[in-house]
Amino acid sequence: MTRVTKLRRLPSAPPKISHSSGGEVVVELNRDEQARIGLETETVSAMSQSQEATAYGVVLDPAPLAALDAELASTRAAVAASRAEYERARLLHSEQQNVSLKDFETARAKFQADQAQLNLLNHRLADEWGVKISAMSPSERASLIDVLTKRIAGIVRLSLPPGQLLSQEPTEARIAVLGYDKLPLATVRSGTRRG
């Protein structure tokens, strides 16, 4: 024998539906209707949430950084040598004219040219690799290049989609490899970042 259970409909007034000035649908429910459907409300407490963005990245080859750093080291050595030669020529020229004016001016020009080359390379380093890497001491940068070339660490250049801006410098990133969706995501913390 089949038993039929009849559901009883609870009487209630239909909810009041309206539209906000922005076009959103607004449904108003009285307390009885909220209780009947199990709707509960709580006071929202303030909390901060980090901004999230989707970006695409490329791991940079450290060879150009290593080459530029070697060029910087060579130019720093040239500046030190030409500065010493200029100072020697200046001193000898100012004392009893033991160095000709021409030799003095040649030494000064060489020093100024070497200094200008060093400044250019420092600007290029900042432009191509960011202000944080360019602000490193030569020994810090050498240590960084060492771990990069040994593939212990890497530098990733991130590109945001057009029109997307970040309000602050990222401190953390979740990384997924395109085409390998089944691999677990990696989370990395901010370290050296291309400026």
C-alpha positions as CSV (number, residue, x, y, z in Angstrom):
1,M,0.0,0.0,0.0
2,T,1.4,3.4,-1.0
3,R,1.3,6.2,1.5
4,V,1.0,9.8,0.3
5,T,2.3,12.6,2.5
6,K,0.9,15.9,1.8
7,L,3.1,18.9,2.5
8,R,1.4,21.8,4.1
9,R,2.3,25.3,2.8
10,L,2.9,27.8,5.5
11,P,1.0,31.0,4.9
12,S,3.2,34.1,4.5
13,A,3.1,37.3,2.7
14,P,5.3,37.5,-0.4
15,P,8.6,39.3,0.1
16,K,8.9,42.9,-0.8
17,I,11.0,43.2,-4.0
18,S,12.4,46.5,-5.2
19,H,15.4,47.9,-7.1
20,S,18.2,50.1,-5.8
21,S,19.3,53.3,-7.6
22,G,22.2,51.2,-9.1
23,G,19.7,48.6,-10.5
24,E,20.4,45.9,-8.0
25,V,17.4,43.8,-6.9
26,V,16.6,44.3,-3.2
27,V,14.5,41.6,-1.4
28,E,13.1,42.6,2.0
29,L,12.1,39.8,4.5
30,N,10.5,40.4,7.9
31,R,11.8,38.5,11.0
32,D,9.2,35.7,10.7
33,E,10.2,35.0,7.1
34,Q,13.9,35.1,8.0
35,A,13.3,32.6,10.8
36,R,11.2,30.3,8.6
37,I,13.9,30.0,5.9
38,G,16.7,29.9,8.5
39,L,18.3,33.2,7.5
40,E,20.6,34.5,10.2
41,T,22.5,37.8,10.2
42,E,25.6,38.9,12.1
43,T,27.3,42.2,12.6
44,V,30.3,42.4,10.2
45,S,33.6,43.0,11.9
46,A,36.4,45.0,10.2
47,M,39.2,43.0,8.7
48,S,41.9,43.7,6.1
49,Q,42.3,41.6,2.9
50,S,45.3,41.7,0.7
51,Q,44.8,42.8,-2.9
52,E,44.9,39.9,-5.4
53,A,45.8,40.1,-9.0
54,T,46.4,37.6,-11.8
55,A,49.7,38.2,-13.6
56,Y,51.8,36.2,-16.0
57,G,55.5,35.6,-15.3
58,V,58.7,34.6,-17.0
59,V,61.8,33.3,-15.2
60,L,64.6,35.6,-16.3
61,D,68.0,34.2,-17.6
62,P,70.7,35.4,-15.2
63,A,73.4,35.5,-17.9
64,P,72.6,39.1,-19.0
65,L,72.8,40.2,-15.3
66,A,76.1,38.4,-14.8
67,A,77.5,40.1,-18.0
68,L,76.4,43.5,-16.9
69,D,77.8,43.0,-13.4
70,A,81.2,42.0,-14.9
71,E,81.1,45.1,-17.1
72,L,80.4,47.2,-14.0
73,A,83.3,45.6,-12.1
74,S,85.6,46.3,-15.0
75,T,84.5,49.9,-15.3
76,R,84.8,50.5,-11.6
77,A,88.4,49.3,-11.8
78,A,89.0,51.6,-14.8
79,V,87.5,54.5,-12.8
80,A,89.8,53.8,-9.8
81,A,92.9,53.6,-12.1
82,S,92.0,56.8,-14.1
83,R,91.1,58.6,-10.8
84,A,94.5,57.7,-9.4
85,E,96.3,58.8,-12.6
86,Y,94.3,62.1,-12.7
87,E,95.1,62.8,-9.0
88,R,98.8,62.1,-9.6
89,A,98.9,64.3,-12.7
90,R,97.0,67.1,-10.9
91,L,99.4,67.1,-8.0
92,L,102.5,67.0,-10.2
93,H,101.1,69.7,-12.5
94,S,100.1,72.0,-9.6
95,E,103.6,71.7,-7.9
96,Q,106.4,72.6,-10.2
97,Q,104.8,71.8,-13.5
98,N,106.4,68.3,-13.5
99,V,103.6,67.1,-15.8
100,S,102.6,69.1,-18.9
101,L,99.2,70.7,-19.1
102,K,98.3,68.4,-22.0
103,D,99.1,65.2,-19.9
104,F,97.1,66.6,-17.0
105,E,94.1,67.4,-19.2
106,T,94.3,64.0,-20.8
107,A,94.3,62.3,-17.4
108,R,91.3,64.4,-16.3
109,A,89.4,63.6,-19.6
110,K,90.1,59.8,-19.2
111,F,88.8,59.9,-15.6
112,Q,85.7,61.9,-16.5
113,A,84.9,59.5,-19.4
114,D,85.4,56.4,-17.2
115,Q,83.1,58.0,-14.6
116,A,80.5,58.8,-17.2
117,Q,80.6,55.1,-18.4
118,L,80.2,53.8,-14.8
119,N,77.2,56.1,-14.3
120,L,75.6,54.9,-17.6
121,L,76.1,51.3,-16.6
122,N,74.5,51.9,-13.1
123,H,71.5,53.5,-14.8
124,R,71.3,50.6,-17.2
125,L,71.4,48.2,-14.3
126,A,68.6,50.0,-12.5
127,D,66.5,50.2,-15.7
128,E,66.9,46.6,-16.8
129,W,67.0,44.8,-13.4
130,G,65.3,47.2,-10.9
131,V,66.3,49.6,-8.2
132,K,66.7,46.9,-5.5
133,I,69.3,45.0,-7.5
134,S,71.1,48.1,-8.5
135,A,71.2,49.3,-4.9
136,M,73.0,46.1,-3.8
137,S,76.7,46.3,-3.0
138,P,78.9,44.5,-5.5
139,S,79.4,41.6,-3.1
140,E,75.7,41.2,-2.5
141,R,75.0,41.3,-6.2
142,A,77.7,38.7,-6.8
143,S,76.1,36.4,-4.2
144,L,72.7,36.8,-5.9
145,I,74.2,36.1,-9.3
146,D,75.9,33.0,-7.9
147,V,72.6,31.5,-6.6
148,L,70.8,32.5,-9.8
149,T,73.3,30.8,-12.1
150,K,73.3,27.6,-9.9
151,R,69.5,27.7,-10.2
152,I,69.0,27.8,-6.4
153,A,66.8,30.9,-6.9
154,G,65.3,32.7,-9.7
155,I,64.0,36.1,-10.7
156,V,60.5,36.2,-12.2
157,R,59.3,39.2,-14.3
158,L,55.5,39.6,-13.8
159,S,53.3,41.3,-16.2
160,L,49.8,42.5,-15.2
161,P,47.0,42.6,-17.8
162,P,46.4,46.0,-19.3
163,G,44.6,48.4,-17.0
164,Q,45.2,46.4,-13.8
165,L,47.2,48.3,-11.2
166,L,48.5,47.3,-7.8
167,S,48.1,49.7,-4.9
168,Q,51.2,48.4,-3.1
169,E,54.2,46.2,-3.6
170,P,53.4,42.4,-3.6
171,T,54.7,40.4,-0.6
172,E,53.5,37.0,-1.7
173,A,52.6,35.1,-4.8
174,R,51.0,31.8,-5.6
175,I,52.5,30.3,-8.7
176,A,50.9,27.8,-11.1
177,V,52.6,26.5,-14.3
178,L,50.4,26.9,-17.4
179,G,49.5,23.5,-18.9
180,Y,50.3,21.7,-15.7
181,D,47.0,22.3,-13.8
182,K,47.4,19.1,-11.7
183,L,50.6,20.3,-10.2
184,P,50.3,21.8,-6.7
185,L,50.6,25.6,-6.5
186,A,53.7,27.0,-5.0
187,T,53.6,30.0,-2.7
188,V,56.6,32.3,-2.6
189,R,57.5,35.3,-0.5
190,S,58.9,38.6,-1.8
191,G,62.6,38.7,-1.9
192,T,64.5,40.4,-4.7
193,R,61.9,42.0,-7.0
194,R,62.4,43.6,-10.3
195,G,61.5,47.3,-9.7
